[in-house]
Amino acid sequence: MDSQTIQVKIKCAYHELKNIDEIKESPDNTNTHSPAQIKKLAELMLQVGITRPISVSLRSGFIVAGVGRWLAMKELGLKQAPVDFLEFESEDAEFLARESDNHIARWARSSYKKLNAIIPRHGPEIGPKEIAAKRFKIEPADKYKKLNDLRCSKCGQLIKKGPESKYPDPISKGKNC
């Protein structure tokens, strides 16, 4: 972002506001975040605020959940971040919590058809349907014949046509990725 001071509202409960440079990612974290994902998350934080704290282990001092949020806050140039502290009895318990947080969201499925139907019911804070669709990276329903097409999450290349690809695999990649 630019060099001016950015204000982002914190809209969640947290234990402590911690210096962002004192927060550390675990060297064993298996999740990665693309620059585009971090930029999008930073834009959402500017719009809606910080809605979840970063979870940090009291045992190791590393992030257990929220690396993407932490990177987005750094992208925005924030000096402090809301942090929750978690207690773990062992390294194995901490690993299980971190990896569970990394992977559980991948099991969820979004109904883009339903989201496209809901967006018009909301007011000016969401914006016109076309802007809201871009905000959520939702294509208008008529742009693709099949909403369930499997597309590369990085480049958008069509990998497999629906409906047999009803639940896209987020790990699938296009030929150039």
Backbone hydrogen bonds, N-H to C=O, Kabsch-Sander energy under -0.5 kcal/mol:
donor,donor_aa,acceptor,acceptor_aa,energy
11,K,9,K,-0.7
11,K,50,I,-3.0
15,H,83,V,-1.8
16,E,83,V,-1.9
18,K,16,E,-0.7
18,K,81,A,-2.7
20,I,79,K,-2.9
22,E,19,N,-1.7
23,I,19,N,-0.5
23,I,20,I,-0.7
24,K,61,G,-0.7
29,N,26,S,-1.6
38,I,34,S,-2.2
39,K,35,P,-2.5
40,K,36,A,-2.3
41,L,37,Q,-2.5
42,A,38,I,-2.5
43,E,39,K,-2.3
44,L,40,K,-2.3
45,M,41,L,-2.3
46,L,42,A,-2.0
47,Q,43,E,-1.7
48,V,44,L,-3.4
49,G,44,L,-0.6
49,G,45,M,-1.9
50,I,9,K,-3.2
51,T,49,G,-0.7
54,I,82,P,-2.7
55,S,65,A,-3.0
56,V,54,I,-0.5
56,V,84,D,-3.0
57,S,62,F,-2.8
58,L,86,L,-3.0
59,R,86,L,-0.5
61,G,57,S,-1.7
63,I,24,K,-2.3
64,V,55,S,-3.4
65,A,55,S,-1.4
70,W,66,G,-2.7
71,L,67,V,-2.9
72,A,68,G,-2.3
73,M,69,R,-2.5
74,K,70,W,-2.2
75,E,71,L,-2.4
76,L,72,A,-1.9
77,G,74,K,-1.2
78,L,73,M,-2.4
81,A,18,K,-2.3
83,V,16,E,-2.7
84,D,54,I,-2.7
86,L,56,V,-2.7
94,E,90,S,-1.8
95,F,91,E,-2.6
96,L,92,D,-2.5
97,A,93,A,-2.0
98,R,94,E,-2.6
99,E,95,F,-2.8
100,S,96,L,-2.2
101,D,97,A,-2.2
102,N,98,R,-2.1
103,H,99,E,-1.9
104,I,100,S,-2.6
105,A,101,D,-0.6
106,R,103,H,-0.9
107,W,104,I,-1.5
108,A,105,A,-1.2
112,Y,110,S,-0.9
115,L,111,S,-2.4
116,N,112,Y,-2.8
117,A,113,K,-1.4
118,I,114,K,-1.9
119,I,115,L,-2.3
121,R,118,I,-1.9
122,H,119,I,-1.8
126,I,123,G,-1.3
127,G,123,G,-1.3
132,A,128,P,-2.7
133,A,129,K,-2.5
134,K,130,E,-1.6
135,R,131,I,-2.3
136,F,132,A,-2.1
137,K,134,K,-0.9
138,I,133,A,-4.0
139,E,137,K,-0.5
143,K,140,P,-2.3
144,Y,140,P,-0.6
147,L,145,K,-0.5
149,D,146,K,-1.1
150,L,160,K,-3.2
151,R,149,D,-0.7
152,C,157,Q,-2.2
153,S,172,S,-0.8
156,G,152,C,-1.7
159,I,150,L,-3.4
160,K,150,L,-1.5
166,K,163,P,-1.1
172,S,169,D,-1.7
177,C,174,G,-1.3
